[in-house]
Amino acid sequence: MRVKDMPPTDQPRERLLSSGAGALADRELLALLLGSGSRGVSAVELASQLIAHCGDLGELSRSEAHRLLAVPGVGPAKAARVAAAFHLVRRAQAEPERSRITCSADIASTAAPLLHGHPRERLVAVICDGRGAVLRRALVSEGGGDHTPAPVRDIITTVLLSGGAAFGLAHNHPGGSLEPSRADIEVTARVHEAAETVGLRFLDHVIVTDTAWRRVPSRPPMDT
């Protein structure tokens, strides 16, 4: 029976969309990659033949495209599509694990390469996913030797457009001081409030010099 002649609830594509890839057998997942069968053979049957030809799924995953061409019904397009899919998996598995933000020191070390040695004050956002894995570092603004603007709206927009769920901020003091200014503290409080408004988690704001770092308090000191 051709896949398209099956009841919709039994078709691999519909089952994947409704129940997830884990609900499909190996041959059904492979059938989706093949896209179609051949004369008198459904995509699922052709997938079974392809796995049997290679011995098992692991061997298939390591096979070059030209080896798959020996299976009747598997032409260059199908062979290339299957080989490319498995190669993508190998590339993804070889990718180094993203650095993860677990504390304020991680924000400082992640942002430091964009801050160390710069004669002007810079503000960097370290943007993370919901588990703290770093998605990107973004230079938000750059100012003079002792001040840089901290546009709260631009910070939040940058995080959202990057697909972030959490973020931290870091800026440098080219003069070497770790003392937060009143403006640093007030901006930190405003960013914290803005992040909560849009459902983002604000991790921390740190000052980074070439030799050390320090947290910026999130509340301005009370006037005396």
N, C-alpha and C positions, 0 to 999 in steps of 0.2 A: 504494500500500500504506500502511495506517495504521501509525504508529510502533509502536504496541503489538503489531502483528502481525509486526514484524521479529524476527529472532533476538535474544535479549537482548544478545549481544556487539556487535550493530550499532546498538542503540538509543542515541541521544545521551546520555541521562542515565547509562546504565551505562558508556558509554565515558568520559564525563567523570570519573566516580567512580573508574574503574580506571586511566585514563591521563592525566587532567588536562585542563583546558579547552583547552590548546594542541593537542590531538589532534583537535579538532572544527572543522569549517568554519564560516564566518560564519552560514550559514543554519541550521546545527544548533544553534549557541548561541542564535540568535534564536528557534528553535523551542522551546527550553526556557523562554524568557521567555513566549512565547505560551501554552504549556501544552497546547494542543490545536489541531487544525485546524478545518475546517468541513465541511459536507456534501460528501462526495466528494473532499475535499482534505486531505492529511495536514498536520501541523504544519510539517514541513520544507518542503513545497511552498508552504504559505501564507507561510512566512518568505521564501522565494525571491521570491514575488510582491510582498511588502512591500518588499524591498530594491529590486526592479526599479521599483516605483512611485515610489520616492524618487530613483532614479538610481544610488545606491551607498550603501554602509554609512555613509560620513561624512555624507552628506546626511540619511540616516535618523536619525542620532544628533542632528541639529539640528532635526528636525521636531517640531512641536507635535502633541499627541494628535489634534486635530480633522482634521489632514491625513491621518492613518493610517486614519481611518474611511471614506475613499473606496475602500479595498480591500475587495472582497466577502469576507465571512467574518471581518473584523476589527471587532468590536463595541467598545463603550465600555470594557469591562473589559480587553480585550487591548490597546487603544490606550493606555489609562492606564498599564498595567503596563510597556509598552515605553518610553513617554516618561519615566516615573519612573525606570527603570533607567539610561537615558542621562543624565538630569539628576543622578542620584547620582554618576555618573562625573565629570561636570563639577565638581561640588562637591568631590569628593575631590581632583581635580587642582588646584583653586584653594586648597586648604588650605596654609598656610605650612609649610615643612619644620620638623620638630621640631629644637630645639636639640640639639646633640650634645656629649657629655662626652669630651674627648680628653686632658685633663690636670687636675691638682688645681685650677688656677686656674678652670677651667670649673665645678667643683663649688662653689667659693666664690661665683662670680658668679651662678650659678643659684639658690643658696640665699639670697643676700644680701637680696632683697626681703622675705623672711620673718624676717630677723634684725635688719636695720638699725633703730636707733632704739627698740628694745624695752628696757624697764627690767629685764626678767627674762631669765634665761638660758633659751634655747630650743635644742632639738635637732631638726634637720631631716634627713630622709632624701631624697636625690635618686636616684630609681629609674629605671633605664635598661633598654632591651632589649639583646639580645646584641651589637648594633652600636654601642651607646653613645648611642642616641637617647633623650632624656628622655621617660619615660612620665608621670611625675608628681612633684611635690614634696609630701612629707608631714610635717606637724608631729608628731613622735613624742612629745615631752614638753616641759613648761614648768615651771620651778622658781622659785627665788628670785633675788636679785640676784647671787649668786656660785656657784650650783650648780643643776643640773637632773638628775633621774634619767635614766639611760641603760639602760632595760630591754632587754637583749639579745634575749630571746625575742620581745618586741613588735616590735622592729626587724625581725627576720627574718620574722616573720609578716606584717608590713605589706608587705614586699618581695614575698613569695610570693603574697599575695592580690592584689597589683597586677599580677601577671604579669611581674615583673621577672626579669632574668637577672644584673644587676649593679647595684651601688648605691654611693653615697658618703654620708658623714655630714658635717654642718657644725653647729657651735654657736657662739653668740656669748658674748663676755665683756663685759657692760654697762659694766664699769669701764674698758675700753679696753686691757687687757693682752692680749698675744699669747702669753704664756708658758703652755704646757700644764701642768696640774696632774698629779700622779702618778695621780689617779683618771682623768683624761682618757686617759693613756697605757695604763693597765690596761684600761679599757673598750675601747679600740681593739684591743688584743691579743685580748680575748675575742670581740669582734665578728668579727674576722678568722678566728678559729678556728671560730666557729659558722657563718659563711658557707661555709667550706670543707666543713663537715660535710654541709650540705644542697645543695652544688653551685652556690652563688652566688659571683659574683666581687665581692669587696670592693675598691672602687677607692681610697678614701682617706678620711681624717677630717681636717677642717680647722677651725681657729678663725677666726671672722670678726668683725672690729670694723667701725665705721663708716668706717674709712679704710684698712684693710689686712687681710691674712689670713696664716695660717701653718699648715703641716702639723703634725699630731700624730704623733709617732713611734709605731710599732706595738709597740715593745718597751720595757718599763719600764727605767729605769736600774738598774744593779747597785748594791746597797748597799755602802758603803765602811766 
